[in-house]
Amino acid sequence: MAMRQGITGKRAVEIIEKFPFSRVLVIGDIMADHFIWGSVSRISPEAPVPVVEVKKESFMLGGCANVFNNIVAMGGKVELTGVIGSDDTGRRLLDDLHNRGMDAKGVIVEAERPTTLKTRIVAHGQQMVRFDREDRRMISEKSIRAIADFVESLRDGLGAIVISDYSKGVVVQPLLDCLRKIIAGRNIVTCVDPKQRDFSFYEGFDILTPNHHEAGIAADEEMSAPDAHIRAGLRIMKKNGFRALLMTRGEEGMSLFEKTGSGMDKKEEIRRTEFPAQAREVFDVTGAGDTVIGILALALAAGASFREAACLANLAAGIAVGKIGTATVTTQELISAL
């Protein structure tokens, strides 16, 4: 197999073959993705809006549960922790997790909180509208403690942790402070999908995976300017203590920034690697960021370098956006893409 952005096909397969023995914990905002599929052939007589004739509906794991699902699809060992409500959506999510062989001990139920539900109406392969049911207030102190206890019970066997922040109230400062203490001094790679405007909120973790809009806001950089993503990435890396930053840039692919060199005799520098977009045709970007961070974390847990893990995540994202809906990628699809 040929070399692809610093990784050979042989090395990629070596990493993928370690997925079943690599353990990842996903922490964050658990959500459900509800899709209503249909077609449009007329305009409503009541208002100038299209009438969607519903053909089918689907209910899928969303938010950090979709990160979990991506790792399951890749054959990795994965645990999930977050908060849901004691409603029908929450019960459906639990059933879905149990059907995937998960005991769901890390899924905390808050009786007064609705389970986050995103409903999308899709006609002729195009998303027409989305409406959300959610409560973005911070989770309770009891829930924070329960999540922290769950993480502590698992930490000895973990290779990587994903912190999936959708700004729905789970990834809050008290929880992150607990996590930093729990994993201090341990060889666990921490990956963050950020939503906060100030990335110092995630100080002390290893790698962030913002899209270029989020990176631009964090770096106070106008991203439409030439080479703006380079300036934004370098500014974020110099300002914060992250070991790496993987910026997703849509049709422009991904940019990896990583710190190299350490110790008294080496000057710390920032190395940049560009990964071109892999999708031949983009149908739906829903959940693509979840695919990226899920495969990235699993590859890092399997012993990949940041560059190797980013390459595999980029390939997986190219496959995911070629599917409609909250899609996952299999190991066979990834190997075929190589």
C-alpha positions in Angstrom: 0.0 0.0 0.0 1.2 3.5 -0.7 2.2 6.2 1.7 -0.7 8.6 2.6 0.2 11.8 4.5 2.9 10.3 6.6 1.3 6.9 7.1 1.8 3.7 5.1 -1.1 1.3 4.4 0.7 -1.4 6.4 1.1 0.9 9.4 -2.6 2.0 9.1 -3.8 -1.7 9.1 -1.5 -2.4 12.2 -3.3 0.4 14.1 -6.8 -0.7 12.9 -6.0 -4.3 14.0 -5.4 -3.0 17.6 -8.9 -1.3 17.7 -10.6 -4.3 19.4 -8.0 -4.1 22.3 -8.1 -0.3 22.7 -10.4 1.3 25.3 -11.9 4.7 25.1 -14.2 6.6 27.4 -16.6 9.2 25.9 -17.9 12.0 28.2 -20.3 14.7 27.2 -23.8 15.7 26.0 -25.9 12.6 25.2 -28.5 13.4 22.5 -30.9 11.7 20.2 -31.1 12.4 16.4 -34.6 12.0 15.0 -35.0 12.0 11.2 -38.2 12.4 9.3 -37.7 11.4 5.7 -40.1 12.3 2.9 -40.8 14.0 -0.4 -42.2 17.3 -1.6 -44.6 17.6 -4.6 -46.7 20.6 -3.6 -46.9 23.9 -1.7 -49.3 24.2 1.2 -52.5 26.3 0.5 -52.3 27.6 4.0 -48.9 29.2 3.7 -46.0 29.4 1.1 -44.2 26.4 2.6 -43.6 22.9 1.1 -45.7 20.0 2.2 -43.6 17.0 3.2 -45.2 13.6 2.6 -43.6 11.5 5.3 -42.1 8.1 4.1 -40.3 6.9 7.2 -38.7 8.0 10.5 -35.5 7.0 12.1 -34.1 7.4 15.7 -30.3 7.5 16.1 -27.7 8.1 18.8 -26.5 11.7 18.7 -24.1 14.0 20.4 -21.4 12.2 22.3 -23.5 9.0 22.0 -22.8 9.2 18.2 -19.0 9.4 19.1 -19.6 6.2 21.2 -21.5 4.6 18.2 -18.6 5.4 15.8 -16.1 3.7 18.1 -18.5 0.7 18.4 -18.7 0.5 14.6 -14.9 0.4 14.5 -14.8 -2.5 17.0 -13.2 -0.6 19.8 -13.9 -1.0 23.5 -15.8 2.0 24.6 -17.7 3.4 27.6 -20.1 6.3 27.7 -21.1 8.7 30.4 -23.4 11.7 30.4 -26.9 12.8 31.4 -30.4 12.1 30.0 -33.9 12.8 31.2 -36.5 10.3 32.5 -38.6 10.7 29.4 -39.5 8.6 26.4 -36.5 9.8 24.4 -34.2 8.9 27.3 -35.7 5.4 27.5 -35.3 4.9 23.8 -31.7 5.9 24.1 -31.1 3.5 26.9 -32.7 0.7 24.9 -30.5 1.5 21.9 -27.4 1.5 24.1 -28.4 -1.9 25.7 -29.0 -3.3 22.2 -25.3 -2.5 21.4 -24.2 -4.5 24.4 -23.6 -1.6 26.8 -24.7 -1.8 30.5 -25.1 2.1 30.5 -23.9 2.4 34.1 -22.3 5.7 33.2 -25.6 7.2 31.9 -27.0 9.4 34.6 -30.8 10.2 34.7 -32.0 13.6 35.9 -35.8 13.4 36.4 -36.5 17.1 35.8 -34.3 17.4 32.7 -35.5 16.6 29.1 -33.3 14.4 27.0 -31.8 16.5 24.2 -33.6 15.7 20.9 -32.8 17.1 17.5 -35.5 16.4 14.9 -34.5 16.9 11.2 -36.9 16.9 8.3 -35.2 15.6 5.1 -36.8 15.6 1.7 -35.1 14.4 -1.5 -31.9 13.9 0.4 -31.8 17.5 1.6 -32.3 18.7 5.2 -35.2 21.3 5.2 -35.5 22.2 8.8 -34.4 21.2 12.3 -36.1 21.7 15.6 -34.6 21.0 19.1 -35.9 20.0 22.5 -33.3 20.7 25.2 -32.3 22.2 28.5 -28.8 23.9 28.4 -28.6 24.6 32.2 -25.7 23.0 34.1 -26.3 19.5 35.3 -26.6 19.0 39.1 -23.7 18.6 41.5 -24.9 15.1 42.1 -24.7 14.2 38.4 -21.2 15.7 38.2 -20.1 13.6 41.2 -21.6 10.5 39.6 -19.8 11.0 36.3 -16.5 11.7 38.1 -16.9 8.5 40.2 -17.6 6.5 37.0 -14.5 7.9 35.3 -12.4 7.1 38.4 -13.7 3.5 38.3 -12.4 3.1 34.8 -9.2 5.1 34.6 -6.7 2.3 35.0 -7.7 0.6 31.8 -8.2 3.6 29.5 -6.1 4.5 26.5 -8.0 7.7 25.6 -10.8 9.9 26.8 -13.1 11.9 24.5 -14.8 15.1 25.9 -17.6 15.9 23.6 -18.9 19.4 24.3 -22.2 20.3 22.7 -22.8 23.1 25.2 -25.9 21.4 26.7 -24.8 21.6 30.3 -22.6 18.5 30.9 -19.1 19.7 30.1 -18.8 22.4 32.8 -15.9 23.7 34.7 -16.5 21.7 38.0 -16.6 18.4 35.9 -13.4 19.3 34.0 -11.6 20.1 37.2 -12.6 16.7 38.6 -11.3 15.0 35.4 -8.0 16.8 35.5 -7.4 15.5 39.0 -8.6 11.9 38.2 -6.3 11.4 35.2 -3.3 13.4 36.4 0.0 11.5 35.8 -1.7 8.7 33.8 -0.9 7.8 30.3 -4.4 8.6 28.9 -4.7 10.8 25.8 -7.5 13.4 26.2 -9.3 14.6 23.1 -11.8 17.5 23.2 -14.5 18.5 20.7 -14.9 22.1 21.9 -17.9 24.5 21.9 -16.6 27.3 24.3 -15.4 30.5 22.6 -12.3 30.6 25.0 -10.3 27.4 24.5 -8.4 28.0 27.8 -11.6 26.4 29.3 -10.0 23.1 28.1 -6.5 23.8 29.4 -4.6 20.7 30.5 -6.0 18.3 27.9 -4.1 17.0 24.9 -5.8 17.6 21.6 -8.7 19.8 20.4 -10.8 19.2 17.3 -12.6 22.5 16.4 -14.0 23.3 13.0 -12.5 26.3 11.3 -15.3 28.6 12.5 -14.8 27.7 16.1 -11.0 28.1 15.7 -11.5 31.5 14.2 -13.6 32.7 17.1 -11.1 31.3 19.6 -8.2 33.0 17.9 -10.1 36.2 17.0 -9.2 35.6 13.3 -11.2 36.4 10.2 -11.2 33.0 8.6 -12.0 34.1 5.1 -8.5 35.7 4.7 -5.7 33.8 2.9 -3.8 31.4 5.3 -6.1 32.5 8.2 -6.4 28.9 9.4 -2.6 28.8 9.8 -2.6 32.0 11.8 -5.5 30.8 14.0 -4.0 27.4 14.6 -0.6 28.8 15.6 -2.2 31.4 17.8 -4.3 28.8 19.7 -1.3 26.5 20.1 1.0 29.3 21.4 -1.6 30.6 23.8 -2.7 27.3 25.3 -0.9 24.2 26.5 -2.4 21.7 24.1 -0.1 19.1 22.6 -2.0 19.2 19.3 -4.9 20.8 17.5 -6.8 19.2 14.6 -8.8 21.8 12.7 -11.6 20.5 10.5 -12.1 22.7 7.4 -14.9 21.1 5.4 -14.1 20.8 1.7 -10.6 22.1 2.5 -9.8 19.0 4.6 -8.1 19.2 7.9 -5.0 20.9 9.4 -3.0 19.3 12.2 -0.8 21.5 14.5 1.4 19.6 17.0 4.1 20.6 19.3 7.5 18.9 18.6 10.7 19.0 20.6 11.1 19.0 24.4 13.8 19.0 27.0 16.8 21.2 27.7 18.4 20.5 24.3 15.4 20.9 22.0 13.5 24.0 21.1 9.7 23.5 21.1 8.2 24.1 17.7 4.8 23.7 16.1 4.6 21.3 13.1 1.7 21.6 10.7 0.3 18.8 8.4 -2.4 19.4 5.9 -4.9 16.6 5.1 -6.9 17.1 1.9 -10.6 16.3 1.9 -11.3 12.7 1.0 -15.0 12.8 0.1 -15.8 12.4 -3.6 -19.3 13.7 -3.0 -20.8 15.2 0.2 -24.4 14.2 1.0 -24.7 15.1 4.7 -22.2 16.5 7.2 -24.4 15.6 10.2 -22.2 13.9 12.8 -19.0 14.2 10.8 -17.2 15.8 13.7 -18.3 12.9 15.9 -16.7 10.5 13.4 -13.5 12.5 13.4 -12.9 12.6 17.2 -14.1 9.0 17.7 -11.7 7.5 15.2 -8.9 9.9 16.3 -9.3 8.9 19.9 -9.5 5.1 19.1 -6.4 5.3 16.9 -4.5 7.2 19.7 -5.6 4.6 22.2 -4.2 2.0 19.8 -0.8 3.6 19.9 -1.0 5.9 16.8 0.9 9.2 16.7 -1.2 12.4 16.3 -0.4 12.5 12.6 -1.3 8.9 12.0 -4.5 9.2 14.0 -5.4 12.4 12.1 -4.9 10.7 8.8 -7.3 7.8 9.7 -9.8 10.3 11.1 -9.7 12.3 7.9 -10.3 9.1 5.8 -13.2 8.1 8.0 -14.8 11.6 7.8 -14.6 11.4 4.0 -16.6 8.2 4.1 -19.2 9.5 6.7 -20.1 12.6 4.7 -20.9 10.5 1.7 -23.8 9.0 3.6 -27.1 10.6 4.6 -28.0 10.9 8.3 -25.9 10.4 11.4 -23.5 7.9 9.8 -20.9 5.6 11.2 -17.9 4.0 9.4 -16.7 0.4 9.6 -13.2 -0.9 9.7 -13.7 -2.6 6.4 -14.7 0.7 4.8 -11.7 2.4 6.3 -9.3 -0.3 5.1 -10.9 -0.1 1.6 -10.4 3.6 1.5 -6.7 3.0 2.1 
